Amino acid sequence: MKRQLETKKREYGKKQLSDGKTIGGKNRLSKQNVIRLQMAFASTIRKCNHDLNLLFKRSWAIFWHKYLTNDDPRHDSCSIDWCGYLKAARDGTSYDHTPHA
């Protein structure tokens, strides 16, 4: 996965995407974010290797959790163990997705 993400990053390079920004940089597909995604998926694979459906669900949770917005929160696949939004909902506090964007 890391190699594929790095390949896409090289492929798009300095091209502007539909939002006028490049694929890399802060809160984009930076080297740090690629490594974080790699670690998250590796951990999920190790924890869910016994259950393919759970692996599928948690893998999508990682993807959606990174690309959520306040207008479109999708936390139905997340685990309350690590999801700040679900923890905030449980505690009755507000949660801001802006740091993800």
CNS distance restraints for C-alpha pairs under 8 A (distance, minus, plus):
assign (resid   1 and name CA) (resid   5 and name CA) 6.23 0.50 0.50
assign (resid   1 and name CA) (resid  38 and name CA) 6.90 0.50 0.50
assign (resid   2 and name CA) (resid   6 and name CA) 6.14 0.50 0.50
assign (resid   2 and name CA) (resid  34 and name CA) 6.32 0.50 0.50
assign (resid   2 and name CA) (resid  35 and name CA) 7.26 0.50 0.50
assign (resid   2 and name CA) (resid  38 and name CA) 6.15 0.50 0.50
assign (resid   3 and name CA) (resid   7 and name CA) 6.02 0.50 0.50
assign (resid   4 and name CA) (resid   8 and name CA) 6.24 0.50 0.50
assign (resid   5 and name CA) (resid   9 and name CA) 6.16 0.50 0.50
assign (resid   5 and name CA) (resid  29 and name CA) 7.94 0.50 0.50
assign (resid   5 and name CA) (resid  34 and name CA) 6.92 0.50 0.50
assign (resid   6 and name CA) (resid  10 and name CA) 6.19 0.50 0.50
assign (resid   6 and name CA) (resid  34 and name CA) 7.70 0.50 0.50
assign (resid   7 and name CA) (resid  11 and name CA) 6.02 0.50 0.50
assign (resid   8 and name CA) (resid  12 and name CA) 6.13 0.50 0.50
assign (resid   9 and name CA) (resid  13 and name CA) 5.72 0.50 0.50
assign (resid   9 and name CA) (resid  23 and name CA) 6.38 0.50 0.50
assign (resid   9 and name CA) (resid  24 and name CA) 6.83 0.50 0.50
assign (resid   9 and name CA) (resid  29 and name CA) 7.11 0.50 0.50
assign (resid  12 and name CA) (resid  22 and name CA) 7.73 0.50 0.50
assign (resid  12 and name CA) (resid  23 and name CA) 6.70 0.50 0.50
assign (resid  13 and name CA) (resid  22 and name CA) 7.19 0.50 0.50
assign (resid  13 and name CA) (resid  23 and name CA) 6.96 0.50 0.50
assign (resid  13 and name CA) (resid  24 and name CA) 7.62 0.50 0.50
assign (resid  14 and name CA) (resid  22 and name CA) 5.67 0.50 0.50
assign (resid  14 and name CA) (resid  23 and name CA) 7.48 0.50 0.50
assign (resid  15 and name CA) (resid  22 and name CA) 5.84 0.50 0.50
assign (resid  15 and name CA) (resid  23 and name CA) 7.71 0.50 0.50
assign (resid  16 and name CA) (resid  20 and name CA) 5.18 0.50 0.50
assign (resid  16 and name CA) (resid  21 and name CA) 5.11 0.50 0.50
assign (resid  16 and name CA) (resid  22 and name CA) 4.73 0.50 0.50
assign (resid  16 and name CA) (resid  23 and name CA) 7.48 0.50 0.50
assign (resid  17 and name CA) (resid  21 and name CA) 5.59 0.50 0.50
assign (resid  17 and name CA) (resid  22 and name CA) 5.84 0.50 0.50
assign (resid  17 and name CA) (resid  23 and name CA) 7.02 0.50 0.50
assign (resid  23 and name CA) (resid  28 and name CA) 5.98 0.50 0.50
assign (resid  23 and name CA) (resid  29 and name CA) 5.82 0.50 0.50
assign (resid  24 and name CA) (resid  28 and name CA) 5.11 0.50 0.50
assign (resid  24 and name CA) (resid  29 and name CA) 4.69 0.50 0.50
assign (resid  24 and name CA) (resid  30 and name CA) 5.00 0.50 0.50
assign (resid  25 and name CA) (resid  29 and name CA) 6.53 0.50 0.50
assign (resid  25 and name CA) (resid  30 and name CA) 5.24 0.50 0.50
assign (resid  26 and name CA) (resid  30 and name CA) 6.73 0.50 0.50
assign (resid  27 and name CA) (resid  33 and name CA) 7.84 0.50 0.50
assign (resid  27 and name CA) (resid  99 and name CA) 7.69 0.50 0.50
assign (resid  27 and name CA) (resid 100 and name CA) 6.71 0.50 0.50
assign (resid  27 and name CA) (resid 101 and name CA) 6.04 0.50 0.50
assign (resid  28 and name CA) (resid  33 and name CA) 7.39 0.50 0.50
assign (resid  28 and name CA) (resid 101 and name CA) 7.98 0.50 0.50
assign (resid  29 and name CA) (resid  33 and name CA) 5.85 0.50 0.50
assign (resid  29 and name CA) (resid  34 and name CA) 6.35 0.50 0.50
assign (resid  30 and name CA) (resid  34 and name CA) 6.25 0.50 0.50
assign (resid  31 and name CA) (resid  35 and name CA) 6.36 0.50 0.50
assign (resid  32 and name CA) (resid  36 and name CA) 6.21 0.50 0.50
assign (resid  33 and name CA) (resid  37 and name CA) 6.08 0.50 0.50
assign (resid  34 and name CA) (resid  38 and name CA) 6.13 0.50 0.50
assign (resid  35 and name CA) (resid  39 and name CA) 6.16 0.50 0.50
assign (resid  36 and name CA) (resid  40 and name CA) 6.10 0.50 0.50
assign (resid  37 and name CA) (resid  41 and name CA) 6.09 0.50 0.50
assign (resid  37 and name CA) (resid  62 and name CA) 7.86 0.50 0.50
assign (resid  38 and name CA) (resid  42 and name CA) 6.04 0.50 0.50
assign (resid  39 and name CA) (resid  43 and name CA) 6.07 0.50 0.50
assign (resid  40 and name CA) (resid  44 and name CA) 6.19 0.50 0.50
assign (resid  40 and name CA) (resid  62 and name CA) 7.30 0.50 0.50
assign (resid  41 and name CA) (resid  45 and name CA) 6.11 0.50 0.50
assign (resid  41 and name CA) (resid  59 and name CA) 6.64 0.50 0.50
assign (resid  41 and name CA) (resid  62 and name CA) 7.60 0.50 0.50
assign (resid  42 and name CA) (resid  46 and name CA) 6.29 0.50 0.50
assign (resid  43 and name CA) (resid  47 and name CA) 6.17 0.50 0.50
assign (resid  44 and name CA) (resid  48 and name CA) 5.88 0.50 0.50
assign (resid  44 and name CA) (resid  55 and name CA) 6.73 0.50 0.50
assign (resid  44 and name CA) (resid  58 and name CA) 6.92 0.50 0.50
assign (resid  44 and name CA) (resid  59 and name CA) 7.02 0.50 0.50
assign (resid  45 and name CA) (resid  49 and name CA) 5.55 0.50 0.50
assign (resid  45 and name CA) (resid  55 and name CA) 6.55 0.50 0.50
assign (resid  48 and name CA) (resid  52 and name CA) 7.08 0.50 0.50
assign (resid  48 and name CA) (resid  54 and name CA) 6.29 0.50 0.50
assign (resid  48 and name CA) (resid  55 and name CA) 5.18 0.50 0.50
assign (resid  49 and name CA) (resid  55 and name CA) 7.00 0.50 0.50
assign (resid  51 and name CA) (resid  55 and name CA) 6.25 0.50 0.50
assign (resid  52 and name CA) (resid  56 and name CA) 6.16 0.50 0.50
assign (resid  53 and name CA) (resid  57 and name CA) 6.21 0.50 0.50
assign (resid  54 and name CA) (resid  58 and name CA) 6.03 0.50 0.50
assign (resid  55 and name CA) (resid  59 and name CA) 5.94 0.50 0.50
assign (resid  56 and name CA) (resid  60 and name CA) 6.39 0.50 0.50
assign (resid  57 and name CA) (resid  61 and name CA) 6.25 0.50 0.50
assign (resid  57 and name CA) (resid  77 and name CA) 5.94 0.50 0.50
assign (resid  58 and name CA) (resid  62 and name CA) 6.34 0.50 0.50
assign (resid  58 and name CA) (resid  77 and name CA) 6.33 0.50 0.50
assign (resid  58 and name CA) (resid  78 and name CA) 6.84 0.50 0.50
assign (resid  59 and name CA) (resid  63 and name CA) 6.58 0.50 0.50
assign (resid  60 and name CA) (resid  64 and name CA) 6.06 0.50 0.50
assign (resid  60 and name CA) (resid  77 and name CA) 7.13 0.50 0.50
assign (resid  61 and name CA) (resid  65 and name CA) 5.75 0.50 0.50
assign (resid  61 and name CA) (resid  75 and name CA) 7.22 0.50 0.50
assign (resid  61 and name CA) (resid  76 and name CA) 7.90 0.50 0.50
assign (resid  61 and name CA) (resid  77 and name CA) 4.94 0.50 0.50
assign (resid  61 and name CA) (resid  78 and name CA) 5.18 0.50 0.50
assign (resid  62 and name CA) (resid  66 and name CA) 6.45 0.50 0.50
assign (resid  62 and name CA) (resid  78 and name CA) 7.68 0.50 0.50
assign (resid  63 and name CA) (resid  67 and name CA) 6.70 0.50 0.50
assign (resid  64 and name CA) (resid  68 and name CA) 5.90 0.50 0.50
assign (resid  64 and name CA) (resid  74 and name CA) 6.64 0.50 0.50
assign (resid  64 and name CA) (resid  75 and name CA) 7.72 0.50 0.50
assign (resid  65 and name CA) (resid  74 and name CA) 7.30 0.50 0.50
assign (resid  65 and name CA) (resid  75 and name CA) 7.07 0.50 0.50
assign (resid  65 and name CA) (resid  78 and name CA) 7.57 0.50 0.50
assign (resid  65 and name CA) (resid 100 and name CA) 7.92 0.50 0.50
assign (resid  66 and name CA) (resid 100 and name CA) 5.73 0.50 0.50
assign (resid  66 and name CA) (resid 101 and name CA) 7.59 0.50 0.50
assign (resid  67 and name CA) (resid 100 and name CA) 6.50 0.50 0.50
assign (resid  67 and name CA) (resid 101 and name CA) 6.41 0.50 0.50
assign (resid  68 and name CA) (resid  72 and name CA) 6.20 0.50 0.50
assign (resid  68 and name CA) (resid  73 and name CA) 5.44 0.50 0.50
assign (resid  68 and name CA) (resid  74 and name CA) 6.57 0.50 0.50
assign (resid  68 and name CA) (resid  97 and name CA) 6.61 0.50 0.50
assign (resid  68 and name CA) (resid 100 and name CA) 6.89 0.50 0.50
assign (resid  68 and name CA) (resid 101 and name CA) 7.12 0.50 0.50
assign (resid  69 and name CA) (resid  73 and name CA) 5.68 0.50 0.50
assign (resid  69 and name CA) (resid  97 and name CA) 5.33 0.50 0.50
assign (resid  69 and name CA) (resid  98 and name CA) 6.72 0.50 0.50
assign (resid  69 and name CA) (resid 100 and name CA) 7.56 0.50 0.50
assign (resid  69 and name CA) (resid 101 and name CA) 6.73 0.50 0.50
assign (resid  70 and name CA) (resid  96 and name CA) 6.57 0.50 0.50
assign (resid  70 and name CA) (resid  97 and name CA) 5.44 0.50 0.50
assign (resid  70 and name CA) (resid  98 and name CA) 7.23 0.50 0.50
assign (resid  75 and name CA) (resid  85 and name CA) 7.57 0.50 0.50
assign (resid  75 and name CA) (resid  86 and name CA) 7.37 0.50 0.50
assign (resid  78 and name CA) (resid  82 and name CA) 7.80 0.50 0.50
assign (resid  78 and name CA) (resid  83 and name CA) 6.18 0.50 0.50
assign (resid  78 and name CA) (resid  86 and name CA) 7.89 0.50 0.50
assign (resid  79 and name CA) (resid  83 and name CA) 5.91 0.50 0.50
assign (resid  79 and name CA) (resid  86 and name CA) 7.74 0.50 0.50
assign (resid  80 and name CA) (resid  84 and name CA) 7.57 0.50 0.50
assign (resid  80 and name CA) (resid  86 and name CA) 5.51 0.50 0.50
assign (resid  80 and name CA) (resid  87 and name CA) 6.02 0.50 0.50
assign (resid  83 and name CA) (resid  87 and name CA) 6.35 0.50 0.50
assign (resid  84 and name CA) (resid  88 and name CA) 6.03 0.50 0.50
assign (resid  84 and name CA) (resid  95 and name CA) 7.36 0.50 0.50
assign (resid  85 and name CA) (resid  89 and name CA) 6.16 0.50 0.50
assign (resid  85 and name CA) (resid  95 and name CA) 5.72 0.50 0.50
assign (resid  86 and name CA) (resid  90 and name CA) 6.09 0.50 0.50
assign (resid  87 and name CA) (resid  91 and name CA) 6.17 0.50 0.50
assign (resid  88 and name CA) (resid  92 and name CA) 5.82 0.50 0.50
assign (resid  88 and name CA) (resid  93 and name CA) 4.88 0.50 0.50
assign (resid  88 and name CA) (resid  94 and name CA) 6.02 0.50 0.50
assign (resid  88 and name CA) (resid  95 and name CA) 6.13 0.50 0.50
assign (resid  89 and name CA) (resid  93 and name CA) 6.15 0.50 0.50
assign (resid  89 and name CA) (resid  94 and name CA) 7.23 0.50 0.50
assign (resid  97 and name CA) (resid 101 and name CA) 6.94 0.50 0.50
